[in-house]
Amino acid sequence: MSRVGWAASAAIALSIMSPAIAAAQSKSEQRTLALLARPPAELVGLIAVTGDSLDPQITISTRDVTAITSKGLLASTTSENSFLRAFINRKTGAVSAQVYHSMTYGGRGFDTFSRATYEAPDGIEEASVSQVSSDVSCSRYGCTHYADVVFPIKVEVLRAAAKAFNPATPLFGIKYRIFGQSGTNIDEGLPGNEMAAFVAVIDREVAALKR
């Protein structure tokens, strides 16, 4: 999305947060908006950092942050869980990041997901999707499929979104889309406060390696 598009998203978020609309929202929606508006500093302690001195990399995960935040208002087609992971090379300090998405879908067979797009300051970025795991549960009424997938996301895009975070416009995050071979697309979003906290933890751990 262009910078103009980001500004438009912020304007839409402001309209969503207007008193008249907020009064009409359900308690669940109001709770979700409150969670999405939390200061990043409150989320830092929920972000997991793993990897001791014998591990070649440090792993950072926001799984525990997203577990208590419904993102249904941020994206339109799913309430599935997604979170961010980062990997820091202990020798070089190089950082890579990815989106981890757990999905549920119906149908007679497994779908294949191999491509994703996500918003960035200068336009849409494309990424390859890798499947981590899959499972299926069937009954007389049909089957439900489960799959965990990941795709890389540029750290500089996360930094830009983190810098833009404003608790007054909590829906101003990054949206992404995962494309299924069957034609089913899954839209989801990454909240701004989650990305800001995530970047803060990355910077803290990289700085610690340099000391």
VENDAFEN-V707594 format. One record per run of one state. SS is the DSSP state (@ for helix, = for strand, . for the rest). FROM is the first residue (numbers start at 1). LEN is the number of residues. If there is no record, write none. Layout:
# VENDAFEN-V707594
ss:from:len
SS:FROM:LEN
SS:FROM:LEN
This chain:
# VENDAFEN-V707594
ss:from:len
.:1:2
@:3:14
.:17:2
@:19:6
.:25:2
@:27:10
.:37:3
@:40:7
.:47:1
=:48:3
.:51:6
=:57:5
.:62:1
@:63:4
.:67:15
=:82:8
.:90:5
=:95:12
.:107:6
=:113:6
.:119:6
=:125:15
.:140:2
=:142:11
.:153:2
@:155:10
.:165:2
@:167:3
.:170:4
=:174:7
.:181:4
=:185:6
.:191:1
@:192:19
.:211:1
